[in-house]
Structure formats: structure tokens, C-alpha cells
Amino acid sequence: MLSGCDTGRSAAETPVAGLGLAHAFLLAGSRAVVASTRPTADRSLPAFFTQLYTQWDREPDLAVVLQRAELAWRAQDPRADWSSFRLFAP
């Protein structure tokens, strides 16, 4: 889990086209990475990550977990940028 802003974003000025921090973790051997594709409001992130880890204790499929956590975060705070996180997998 990469909770920093823009951790799932790649930039044109990177040495390898399309390589961002999430991609670097995948290249280093991570099986999957959840990362943000844009800046997010730091104050609302604890609610999202609480949901994410709570769901992950019950469900091994990270795609399902991410979807459930985003939906719960959106229900809890409709103004939250719930769609800013993505699942990156090889």
C-alpha cells in the first residue's frame, strides 16, 4: 500500500516511459500495489485505509477489497476522493 499522493502516477519525464513508483514496486517483485493516481486529502485517508485493511482480513482478493473499501469510504464521506486509488498488478 502506497499512501502518498501520486504514488500510482507516472510521468513523461521519467527515464523509462510510464514508470512510476507503483510500477517500480512491481518490478522489484511486489505481487500487487494499491496507489493513488493523484493528490488526496490526507485527513480522509485513515478512514479509507482502515476499511481497506479490515476488508483484507476477510477477503484475499485485493481487487474486491479495494472496491469495497472505496465504496465504504464514499458512503462515509461523499466528498472524499474515493476513486483516486488504483490496483496495479503485473
C-alpha positions as YAML, in Angstrom:
chain: A
units: angstrom
residues:
- id: 1
  name: MET
  ca: [0.00, 0.00, 0.00]
- id: 2
  name: LEU
  ca: [1.43, 3.33, -1.07]
- id: 3
  name: SER
  ca: [-0.49, 6.01, 0.79]
- id: 4
  name: GLY
  ca: [1.41, 9.02, -0.54]
- id: 5
  name: CYS
  ca: [-0.06, 11.33, -3.15]
- id: 6
  name: ASP
  ca: [0.59, 10.47, -6.80]
- id: 7
  name: THR
  ca: [2.31, 7.16, -5.93]
- id: 8
  name: GLY
  ca: [0.47, 5.47, -8.79]
- id: 9
  name: ARG
  ca: [1.14, 8.17, -11.31]
- id: 10
  name: SER
  ca: [3.79, 8.03, -13.97]
- id: 11
  name: ALA
  ca: [5.35, 11.00, -15.68]
- id: 12
  name: ALA
  ca: [6.67, 11.65, -19.16]
- id: 13
  name: GLU
  ca: [9.99, 12.83, -17.74]
- id: 14
  name: THR
  ca: [10.82, 9.50, -16.07]
- id: 15
  name: PRO
  ca: [13.79, 7.63, -17.59]
- id: 16
  name: VAL
  ca: [11.60, 4.67, -18.52]
- id: 17
  name: ALA
  ca: [8.37, 5.68, -20.25]
- id: 18
  name: GLY
  ca: [5.38, 5.15, -17.97]
- id: 19
  name: LEU
  ca: [7.41, 4.04, -14.94]
- id: 20
  name: GLY
  ca: [6.12, 5.38, -11.63]
- id: 21
  name: LEU
  ca: [6.63, 4.39, -8.01]
- id: 22
  name: ALA
  ca: [3.88, 1.73, -8.11]
- id: 23
  name: HIS
  ca: [5.46, 0.22, -11.22]
- id: 24
  name: ALA
  ca: [8.86, 0.22, -9.55]
- id: 25
  name: PHE
  ca: [7.43, -1.83, -6.67]
- id: 26
  name: LEU
  ca: [6.01, -4.31, -9.16]
- id: 27
  name: LEU
  ca: [9.34, -4.58, -10.96]
- id: 28
  name: ALA
  ca: [11.00, -5.19, -7.59]
- id: 29
  name: GLY
  ca: [8.76, -8.21, -7.00]
- id: 30
  name: SER
  ca: [5.55, -6.99, -5.36]
- id: 31
  name: ARG
  ca: [2.55, -9.10, -6.34]
- id: 32
  name: ALA
  ca: [0.22, -6.07, -6.33]
- id: 33
  name: VAL
  ca: [0.29, -2.41, -5.35]
- id: 34
  name: VAL
  ca: [-2.52, -0.07, -4.29]
- id: 35
  name: ALA
  ca: [-1.53, 3.52, -5.04]
- id: 36
  name: SER
  ca: [-3.04, 6.94, -5.64]
- id: 37
  name: THR
  ca: [-3.07, 8.41, -9.14]
- id: 38
  name: ARG
  ca: [-3.44, 11.98, -7.90]
- id: 39
  name: PRO
  ca: [-3.16, 14.08, -4.74]
- id: 40
  name: THR
  ca: [-5.59, 13.10, -1.98]
- id: 41
  name: ALA
  ca: [-6.84, 14.78, 1.18]
- id: 42
  name: ASP
  ca: [-4.63, 13.47, 3.99]
- id: 43
  name: ARG
  ca: [-7.33, 13.85, 6.64]
- id: 44
  name: SER
  ca: [-9.70, 11.44, 4.95]
- id: 45
  name: LEU
  ca: [-7.15, 8.72, 4.17]
- id: 46
  name: PRO
  ca: [-7.20, 6.97, 7.57]
- id: 47
  name: ALA
  ca: [-10.86, 6.03, 7.03]
- id: 48
  name: PHE
  ca: [-10.00, 4.54, 3.64]
- id: 49
  name: PHE
  ca: [-7.03, 2.53, 4.88]
- id: 50
  name: THR
  ca: [-8.98, 1.32, 7.91]
- id: 51
  name: GLN
  ca: [-11.62, -0.04, 5.54]
- id: 52
  name: LEU
  ca: [-9.00, -1.49, 3.22]
- id: 53
  name: TYR
  ca: [-7.15, -3.44, 5.90]
- id: 54
  name: THR
  ca: [-10.39, -4.54, 7.62]
- id: 55
  name: GLN
  ca: [-11.70, -5.93, 4.33]
- id: 56
  name: TRP
  ca: [-8.36, -7.55, 3.50]
- id: 57
  name: ASP
  ca: [-8.52, -9.56, 6.74]
- id: 58
  name: ARG
  ca: [-11.70, -11.18, 5.40]
- id: 59
  name: GLU
  ca: [-11.08, -11.36, 1.65]
- id: 60
  name: PRO
  ca: [-7.84, -12.39, -0.11]
- id: 61
  name: ASP
  ca: [-8.74, -10.83, -3.49]
- id: 62
  name: LEU
  ca: [-7.19, -7.35, -3.38]
- id: 63
  name: ALA
  ca: [-9.36, -6.07, -6.26]
- id: 64
  name: VAL
  ca: [-12.53, -6.95, -4.31]
- id: 65
  name: VAL
  ca: [-11.03, -5.45, -1.15]
- id: 66
  name: LEU
  ca: [-10.17, -2.18, -2.91]
- id: 67
  name: GLN
  ca: [-13.66, -1.89, -4.38]
- id: 68
  name: ARG
  ca: [-15.34, -2.50, -1.02]
- id: 69
  name: ALA
  ca: [-13.05, -0.05, 0.76]
- id: 70
  name: GLU
  ca: [-13.68, 2.66, -1.83]
- id: 71
  name: LEU
  ca: [-17.44, 2.17, -1.62]
- id: 72
  name: ALA
  ca: [-17.37, 2.28, 2.19]
- id: 73
  name: TRP
  ca: [-15.18, 5.40, 2.11]
- id: 74
  name: ARG
  ca: [-17.57, 7.07, -0.34]
- id: 75
  name: ALA
  ca: [-20.58, 6.19, 1.85]
- id: 76
  name: GLN
  ca: [-18.82, 7.56, 4.93]
- id: 77
  name: ASP
  ca: [-17.68, 10.78, 3.24]
- id: 78
  name: PRO
  ca: [-19.35, 11.57, -0.10]
- id: 79
  name: ARG
  ca: [-16.84, 14.40, -0.68]
- id: 80
  name: ALA
  ca: [-13.84, 12.06, -0.39]
- id: 81
  name: ASP
  ca: [-11.81, 11.37, -3.49]
- id: 82
  name: TRP
  ca: [-12.60, 7.66, -3.26]
- id: 83
  name: SER
  ca: [-11.67, 6.87, -6.86]
- id: 84
  name: SER
  ca: [-8.09, 8.15, -6.61]
- id: 85
  name: PHE
  ca: [-6.66, 4.75, -5.67]
- id: 86
  name: ARG
  ca: [-5.90, 2.02, -8.19]
- id: 87
  name: LEU
  ca: [-4.72, -1.55, -8.05]
- id: 88
  name: PHE
  ca: [-1.54, -2.17, -10.01]
- id: 89
  name: ALA
  ca: [-0.63, -5.77, -10.81]
- id: 90
  name: PRO
  ca: [1.80, -7.40, -13.24]
...
